[in-house]
Structures are given as structure tokens and as C-alpha cells.
Amino acid sequence: MTTDPIGKIETVLALSDDELTEELPDVLDALEGQTEQLMLEQPALFARVTQRMDAIDVGTLANEQPETVEQFQGLLWTGMELLVRASPNVQSSITDDISVNFEADDAPMTGHLQLDGDDQTITGGTDLLAEPDLSITGPANELVGIITGSTDPIQGFMQQRYQLEGPIQKGTQLAGTMGQLTALLPDDG
């Protein structure tokens, strides 16, 4: 395996699902402290990483390697924060403060997302907020899919693929912003 982070990531992304889950911890360790710079210099790489993670069973990975999933979430939140910073359209869609907790019901995976209407920013993390506006509970794959865009938030809710507690209006606002955000992910091809 190559020593440069971009080469490591590219190599790991080409592996089978089983090999990917085996090598992912080392790659994420190598990115520690370099995530923001890497995402700014290689935005298409962020898209490929999120697409590849959508293809594996995140629930199983979280049960077997919870630290790896936590590291992946850190990468995901950093990438999303940078996409918002780079997009005036997404920023203008963030008009209200919305806080959301995510909790997988099939794996030890939690997280939160906060939209700040004043600063027009999105931040996230792996811990739960004390008093979120919304709480979303469901399978780990669905929760990751909401963030990466592979699960349409409104359709997923209507099809009962996850549960939402809190005001539906805030959920709809969140879905609009997340839709704009995931549309910014560079095409892999």
C-alpha cells in the first residue's frame, strides 16, 4: 500500500467490500488531522468515499468496528461542512436553527447534525445532543444514506424506513437542505 493518503484511499476504494472493511481503519488513521486539506484539494475523492460507504453494510461494520464507523462519520461531517462553506445556494437554504440526533437501531452508531440559521452552517458529530429538535432512529445504512444522499429523506420517512420524532416542518426543511447538499457531491464518473 502506498504511503500518500490519496493513493491509500484510491487503493482501498477499489477493494472488495470485505477487503475495504479490513483496510479502512488504517486509511482513516492515516487521514487523521489531514481531512479538511484533503477534502479541499480532492473533492471528487470525498464523493467516491461516500458512494463506496453506501455500498457496504454500515450496520455490520458498526457492530464489528465501531471506532472505524466513528472515524468515517468524522470524515463525512468534515466533508459536508466544507460543501456548505463552498455553496452560497446551500447556505441560503439554512434559514433556521435545526438540531438532529441520529441513532441506529441495529448497531452502536449515533450522531448529530446542527444547522445554524444565523451563520448558515452545518456541523455534526458522533455524540447525541441533549435536546434536539428532531430525532431520527433507524437502520445504520438508512441513517448514513440520509446524509450521503442515497436515501431520500422524505421518501424514506413515508416508506417508514426510519422513525422521525419532532416537528415535520423542521424535517422538511432539513430534507431540502440535505438534498441541495448531496447534489453538490462531485460525480464519480
Protein Blocks (a to p, Z undefined) as FASTA:
>chain_A
ZZbfklmmmmmmmpcfklmmmmmmmmmmmmgoplmmmmmmmmmlmmmmmmmmmmpcfklm
mmmmmmlmmmmmmmmmmmmmmmmmmmmklmmmmmbccddddddfkbccdddddddfklop
adddfbdcfbdfbdcdddfklmmmmmnopacfklmmmnopaccedjfklmmmmmmmmmmm
mmmpccfZZ
